[in-house]
Amino acid sequence: MKNQLLYFFVVLFIVSCGPSAQEKAAIENEVIQKMKAKEDSVAAAKNAADAVKNAQKQHDDSIANSVAKVYQSKENSERTQNEVNSLLKLLIECDGQLAVLKDRQKQDGEFHIGRTTQERENTLKNDQLRIDNLKMRMININAQIQKLRSTIK
């Protein structure tokens, strides 16, 4: 019995030396706080990584848009230059036609064998109308060329 009593006191002493309920609660609370801080740290790191990823995506998108604009601008300039070149060729053709019409008008004015004066005058009027129409067309083509040239960078 003495041994049992001694055993009882030893156990009682060991139990009494352990942490109290308040200490256990404090330790548990500290562990919970550390776990929460770790979770917050992980969440903050994830948010920071997401922010970096979004910033990189915006940067990449911005570069891609700039490159696309450069290519589009270059393509538009080339297309516009091709239009100008086509209009210049058309203007040269019109100039040739104008020279032909003026020669024809000159011939119609000088040679009137076999035609009445009225026929000759009608032919000259028609020649002049064709010349005037062609000149107007050339003016319009030239205006288109100038407008297109002003848009080329």
Residue, then its C-alpha position, 0 to 999 in steps of 0.5 A: m500500500k505504501n508503494q501504491l500511495l507513493y505511485f499515486f503521489v508520483v502520478l499526481f505530482i506529474v499530472s500537476c506539473g503538466p500544463s493547466a487548462q489555460e496554458k493548453a488553451a493558449i498553446e492551442n490558440e498559438v498553434i491556430q494563430k500560426m496556422k492562420a498566419k501560414e494560410d494568410s502568407v500562402a494566400a498573399a503569395k498566391n495573390a502576388a503571383d496572380a498580380v505579377k501574372n496579370a501585369q505580364k499579360q497586360h504587358d504582353d498584350s500591349i506589345a502585341n497590340s503595338v506590333a499589330k498596329v505597326y503591321q496594320s499601318k504598314e499594310n494600309s500604307e502599302r495598299t494606299q501607295n498601290e492605289v496611288n500608283s493605279l491612279l497615276k497610271l490612269l492619269i497617264e492614260c487620260d493624258g494620252q486620251l486628251a492628246v488624241l482628243k485635241d488632235r482630233q478636234k484640230q483635224d475636225g476644225e481644219f478639215h470639213i470636206g463633205r460636211t455641212t457647217q452645222e455638222r462641223e460645228n456639232t462635231l467640234k462641240n462634241d469634241q470639246l465636251r469629250i475634252d472637258n469631261l476628260k479634264m474633269r475626270m483628270i482633276n478628280i483623279n488628281a484630287q484622289i491622288q493628293k488625298l491618298r498621299s496625305t494619308i500615307k505616313 
